[in-house]
């Protein structure tokens, strides 16, 4: 099935990106109007950007045109596309940059403003749509993102942050006036800075020229409003719109993330509480109490939210609904959900997620999702899954991968260990300085709680994860005999090597997760799975893409050698055309089948 991303509404038309596993993960632009679908980009185009290592937002939409990042073997190129097909696509430029994207278009179609990533710094850049000429606007911080033009086209918003912080650990909101020459004039910081460690997420313009953003200063990413008459104030006065113990934002791993959108009567907003996302409508006026209404929808995952006029569109999934496009009429409340493809399990029983709270090693309430096996004889085997990030979250949505395991008699436990998002800032900060300890202890405690309750077979407990989740899975295997076998996909194995070799975006992340490098070099060594292998620990199957630039293939090779040296059974699979995260459908299938065969062999 395809993977749909970043939907967009413009008038009567719906646009989205479609990533096709059967074409090696190629991403193309699709549109739909009056029930008719159309592919808008040529068959050899691949709309991807490696901005900040993880990409996102390769397309910026205007009234009649879109600017797209087309990734080729010779690097990224910026193209202008007429959305009505009146003229052929035209290449604007092929800059000598690491990556580019995360752009917006001027309302009159004069220029594109986006992020150009150089080797050592982001540059906010303007590109003329007529000539393709580029002009740097600002390069004052290590990173920038989320440029947004005001409705009248006279002001620009954007976010900035500096190493070693990640954008969810502390970021600054800036605004500037666009001069007649297209340059930025009188740039001012509207939020963050001056010792303020709050993280800002998705600042955007309202129809009246005011602003709205999500800030976690209260401990949760709550919505804040700035009236238009305060835009030029020396000390901007932000008003909290809807204080609650829920997140209206999430860690900005990729560009273009959106949880709120402006429509003709206010805001439509997605918020996360206790690991579940819900969609609601928010209306307010000056001096009045905001009116908030949660929509009755069967979905627990809402992302990439956009609106136009009275309609909203998002990517949505639920316990019994696979990923798909959700369209909502915000006046009538009527909605439609279109899945990415036919559900092959439509006539079969499926396992739905159950909330599972357990005490961590310090007695704090910690969260997980439990999926019971749909077929079982006696106590089932248990698969503990460690999500990546590590600042991500386990989501309670229908997944064919989950059903693969539960249909074979497995119980599956998705653990939101300390450090996960979706539970507020304090929950995320549990992992500060403790990566490799808290996450490992939490996943182990979750498994022990199920064993103690007599719900799973203590002799058949497996663990798996990818990237940061692979690091945690390997830590679980070396930390406890409870885990009898494990699987690791492109996992971190050597923290010191990661600190020295990883890409720029995460180059300071380990300082908060582990400690300063190289001052705390011994801690880096002690926490690394590469140096914690012990004889007799459970067998491991490893999967690695050879084009991975986030976790270099050398890490997995060295891990395999260390396991063999200590007599631990290991199996390794290499994929020459894959990077960090497998895109090809055949590879995804092979990884799942190889993992199951490996577990079957060793349990």
N, C-alpha and C positions, 0 to 999 in steps of 0.2 A: 504494500500500500504506500501511497505517497505521504510525505510529511509536509503539512501546510504550515506556512509561517506568515507573520506580519500582514494581516488583512488591512484593507483600506477602503473607505467609502468616498465616492465622488459622484454626487447627483444620484442617478439611477444605477450607476455601475458599482460593482464590487470587484476589488482587485486583491490578489494574494500571491505569495511566492509558493511554488510547489517544488519541493526537493524529491527527486526520483531515485530511489535506491536501485532500481533496475537499469538506470543509466549511469551507474557509478557515483550516485549522489549529486548529479547535476541539478542546479536550481534554475527554474524558469519563471517568468511572470505570466500569470493567468488573469482573465477578467470574465465577468458574468453580467449579463443584462437580459432581462426578460426571459430568464431560464436558459439562455444560450451561453455556453462556455467558449472561450477563445484563448489560444496561446499567443502572446504578444511578442515574444523574443525568439530569434532564430534558434534552430536545433543545436548549433555548436556553441551557444552562449551559456555561461555559467555565472549566475548572479550571486557572487560570494565575495566577502571581504574578510581579511584576516586582521582587521583592526583590533589592536590590543590583544592579539593572539586568539580571540574567540569570535570576532566578527559581529555580524548583525547590521541591520539597516543599510543594505546595499542600494535601496531605491528611495528617492525623494519625489513626492507627487506634487504637481501643480494642477492648474485648471485644465489645461489641454496637453501638457507635456509631463514627462517624468525624466529624471536624471538617474542613470543606473551605473553601478560598478560592475563591469564585466571582467571576470578573472580569467586570464589566459595563461598559457605556459610561459609567456615572456613578461608576466606581471599584470597589475590591474590597469584598466583603462576606464575613463569616464565617458559615457555616451548620453546623447539626447534622443529621446524616443517620443514621437508623436502618438498620443494615446488613441487617436482616431484613425491611425494608419494613413494619414494624408501625405506624409513624406517618409522616405526611408530613414532608418536610424543613422545618426551622424556622430562620429567620434569627436569628442571635445578635446581631450588631452590624455596623454599617457605619462604621468609625472614619475620622476625618479624618487619614489617614496616607498616605505615599507608597506603601508596600507592606507586606504582612505575609505570614507563612508560617513554615516551618521549625519547626513545633510538635510537641508531644508531649501525650498525654492521661494524666491521673491514672488509676491502675489501677481505682479505684472509680467512674470516670466523673464526677467532681465538677467538674473544670476542665481547661482547655487552657492550656498555657504555650508561648508562641512569641515570635517577633521582630516587633516593629512598627518599621518604618523611618520615622523623621521626616526632615525636610529636612536636618538637620545631625547626627543621632545615632540609633543604634539603641536601642530600649528593650525589655528583656526584660519581657513582659507576661503577666499571668494573666487569663483570661476565665472567668467562672462559666457552666457549661453550663445551669444552671437559669434564671438571670435575664438572662444576656448582659452583666452588668456587668463592666467591665474595671478592672484595677488594675495600675499600673506596679510592677515588682519591682526593676529595676536599670537604671541608665543611666550607667555609670562609664567606658565606653570608646567609641571611635568606632563599633566594630562588635561584634556578638556573633552567635553561631550555635550550632547543634547542641545545644539543650537536651535533657536526658535525665533522666528520673526513675528513682530506684533501685527495685529490685524491691519494697521495702516501702513505697515512696511517701514516704519521709521526707527524702530528700536529692535535690538537683538538681545536675547537671553542666552546664557550658556552656563555650564558647570565647569569647575576646575578643582583639581586636587594635586597634591605633591607626595612623592615618596617620603617615607615608607608606607603611607596610608593607602588603603584601598578606598574606592568611592563610598562604600557603606560604613567606613570608619570615620570619615570626616571629609566634607566637601564644601565648596563655596559657590554661591549663586551670584552671577554677575549680569549686569545690564549695561548697554551702551547705545548711544544714538548713532544712527547711520548718517554720515555726512553726504554732501552732494557728490563727492568723489567715490562714495561707497565704502570709505574707511570708518573705523570705530572712533567715536568722539565721546569724551567725558565718561569713560568706563567707571562703574561704581559697584561695590560689593553690597548686595542686598541681604545676604544671609551667610552665616559661617564666618570664618576668619577671626582674628583677634582672640585666639585661645578657645573659640567655640568649637567643640568637637562633634557637634551634631552633623548628621549626614542628611543631605538633601537629595530627594528623588523626584524625577520628572517634573521640573518646573514648566508651566505653560501659561499662555495668555488666555484671558477670558474675552468675551465679545466686547465688553465695555472698556477694554484696555487695562483691566486689573490683572492680578496674577494669582495663581494657586500652585502649591507645591506640597509634597509630603516631607516632613521633617521628623526625625526620631528624638528630638530634644526631650520629649516627655517620657521616653522609654519605649515608645512605639512610633512607627511611621504614621503620624496623624496629619490630616489636611490643614494647611495654613493658607489664609487669604490676605492679600495686600490690595487695598482699594486703589483705583487709578490715581486719586489725588494724593496718595502717599508715595507714588513711584519716584518722585524727585525729592522726597524728604531726606534731610541729613541722617535721620535715624528712622528707617522704615519701621512702621508699626504693623506687625503681622497679627492677625486674629485667628485663633483656633476655631475651626469650623465645627468639628465633630469629635471631641475628645473621647476616646474609648481605648480599651485594652485590645487593640487589633491593629494590624499593619496594613496600610494603604500603599506600601512600597515593598521593594525586595532588593536584594543585592544586585548591583548593576554589573553582571558578568559580561553581558553582551550589549551592543548598542541597540537603540530602538525599543527598549522595554517600555510598556505602557499599561498602567493600571487605572488611570482616570482619563476621561475624555469630556470635552465640552459639547453640549447640545443646546438647542434653542431655548430651553427653560432652566438650565443650570448645569450640573455635573452628573455624569454616570460614573460610578466608581466601584472597583473591585477591592475587597478587603479580606484579610486572612486572620482567622481566629482559631487557635488550637489546631492548626494544620489544614483547615478547610477554607476555601475561597468562596465568597458570595458576592453577588452583584446587587448594587443598590442605586437609587436616585437621590440626589441632594439638591435642594433649592433653598435660597436665602435672599434676603434683601438687607439693606443697610439698617443696622440696629435691631433686626429681628432674630428670633431663634431659628436656626436652620431646620428645615423639614427633611427628614431622612426616611426613606422607605426601601426595605429590602425586597427584591423581586423573588417571587416563588419559582425557582428553577431547580431542576434535579442535578445540578452540576456542582462539583467540589473543586474544580480547577478552572480559573478564568485568567487569561493572559492576552497580551497584544490587543488591548481594548482601544477601539476607535469609534468615533461618532460623526454624523453629518446630519444637520437638520434635526429630524425626529427619530432617526435610526441609529442603532449601535451595532457593532460587529466585534466579535472576539473569537479567540480560540478557546474551546471549552471541552471538558471531559467530566465524566462522573463515574461512580462505582459500576454502573452498568452501561455507560455510554463511552464509546471510544473517542479519540481526538477528532475534532471536527470544527466547522465554522458555525458559530452561533450568531443569528441575526435577530434583533429585538426591535419591535416597534415601541418606542418609549412613551407613546401616548396611550395606545390601546393595551399594551402589555403583551401582545401576541408575539410569539417567538417561533423560530425554526432552527433546527440543528441538522447540519449536513455532515455526516461522517466522511472521513477520507476514503473509505472503501467499505465494501460489504463485510459484515462481521461473520467470520467462518464458524463462530460458536453460537450463532443465533438460536439454534435449536438444542444446544447443550447446556447443562447446568454450569454456572460460573461461581467463582468465589468472590465475595464482596468484602471490603475492608472493615475490620472491627477496631475500635479504639482500644489501645492497650497502654495503660499508664503503669510505670514501675518505678521503684526507688533506685536512684543511682548510688554510687559507692559512698556518697555523703548524705544520702537520705532524701535528696531533692526529687520532686516529681519529674519524671522524664517520659517522653512520649514515643509511641511506635504504632504502626499499623499492622494488624495481624490478618492474614488470609488463611482460612482453614482449607484443607484438602477437600476436593469434591468427591474423591474416592479414597477410601482408607480401610485398611484391615489392621486393627490394633493401633498402637501408638505410632503416629506418623513421623518420618524424618523431618528435620527442621532446616530451612535455609535462612540464615540471617544475612540481610542485604545492607551494605554500608553505602549511603549515597555519597556523591562527590562534593567538590567545592573546596574545603569542607563546609563552606557557608552556603549550603543549599538546603533542600528539604525533601523528605519522602512524601509523595503525593498520593492521596487515596482515590486513584482513578483506574478505570478499566485498562488493563494492559495484557496484550497477548502473551508477553513474556511471563508475566505472573501466572496467567492461566495455564501456560505450558507446564509449570511446576506443579500447580495445584491439581491439574488433571492427571498427573502422574503420582499422586498420593502424597505430595509434599505439603507441609505447612510453611508459609513464607512470612517472615517478620521484617518489615521495613522500619529501621530505627531512626528516629529523629534525635540523635545523640546531642549532648551539649555542644553548642556552636551552630546548630541548625537555625535557619531563618523561619519566619512564620510564627514565632512565639515571643517576639519583643527583643529589645537590645540586650537586656541582662542575660537572657537565654543564650544569645549569640556569644556574649562575652565570657561564658563559662569556659570556652576553649582558649581564651587568651593565655599564652605562655604554657598551654597544657595539651597541645596537639600531640597525639601519640600516647596520651594518658587518658584524658577524659573520654574521648571517642571510643577508645579500645575498652575501657572499663564499662562504659554505658552499653555497648553492644554485648559484652560478656554478661553484664547484669541482666539484660533483657532476656538473653537465652536461658540463664540460670532460673529466672523467674518462671518461665514456661515449663522448664524441666521440673522445678519444685512443685508446680501446680499439677503435675502429672498429665500434661497436655501433649508432650512430644517425647520421642524416644531419645534418652540421653546418650545412647551409643551411636546415633546417626544425626549429628549436628554439623552442618556445613556453613561456610561463610564466603561471601563474594563481594566484590566492589571494583569500581573503575576509577582511575586517576587518584584523587585524594581518598576515595573510598577503597581503592586497592591498597593504599598505605595502611588504612585502618584494618582491612581484612587480614593483611600479612601480620599486623601487630597482634590481632586476636589469636592467630595460629601460634605465634611465638610466646604469647602470654598465658595461654590456658590449654590444657589437654581436653577441655570440653569440645573444642572444634576439631573434628576428625579429618577434615579435608577442606580445601579452599580453592578459589579461583580469583585471579587478579588480572584486570585489563588495564594496560598502559599505566601501571601504578607507580607512585613515588616509592623508591626503595632506599635512597641515600639523600638525607636532608642536606648534607654539606655540598654534595654535587648539585642539588637543586638550587641552593643558595648562590652558587657560583655560575651556573649555566642556564638558569631558566630565563624566560623572556622578560622584557622590560616591565610589563603590566604587573606581574607578580613578584618582581625582584625585591620588594620590601615586605611582602606579606609574611614571610617567615619570622620577621622581627617581632610581630605581634603574636604569632602562633607558637613560636618556640623561644625566641630571645635574640639579642643582638649577635650577628655573625661578624668576625670570628671569635669575639670575646667569650661566647658560650659554646665554643666548639665541641667540648666534651658532651654537652647536652644533646647537640645535634647528632653526635655519634651514638649516644645511648638510646636515642629515640628511633634511629633508623632501622628498618627491618633487615637491611643488609648485614648489620652487625649484631642482630638479635636472634639469628637462626640457632636453634638448639637441636641436637640429635633426638630423634624420636617424635618430633612434631609432625602434624598432619601433612600429607602430600599436597602439592600445589600444581595447578595448571596456569600458565602464564600466556597472555596474548599481547602482542605489541605491533603497532604500526611503525614502519621504518621511516616514515616522513614526519613523525611526531616532533614538533619543535617546542612543546611545553614540557613533556617528560621525555628526555632523549632516550633512544633505544638502548644506549649503553647501560642505562640503569637496570633495565630488565635483564640484559645479558649477564651483568655482574651478579644479579640476584639469583639467576638460574645456576651460575657457577658456585655461588656460596651454598646453595641448598644441596647441590650434588656433593660438594666437598665435605659436608657434615652428614652425608648419608640419607638425606631427605629425598623422597621420590618427587621428581619434577618433570613436567612436560611443557614444552614451549612451542608456541605457534607465532610465526612472523608474517606480516602482510605488507608487501613492498609499496603498495599504492595508498595505504591508509595513514592518516595523521592521528591527532589526539581526539579520539571519538570516531568510531567506525561508521562510515556513511553508506558503503556498498551493501545492498540487501543480501547478496550471497555471502559476504563476510559475516554480517550480523547473524545469519542463520547458522553458519558453520560454527561460530563462537558458542552459540547456545547449545547446539547438538554435541559439540566436543566437551563442553562443561558437564552436561548431563551424563555423557558416556564415562567421563573421568570419575564423577561422583559415584556412579553405579559400580564402577570397577573397584573403588577403594572403600565403599561402605558395604 
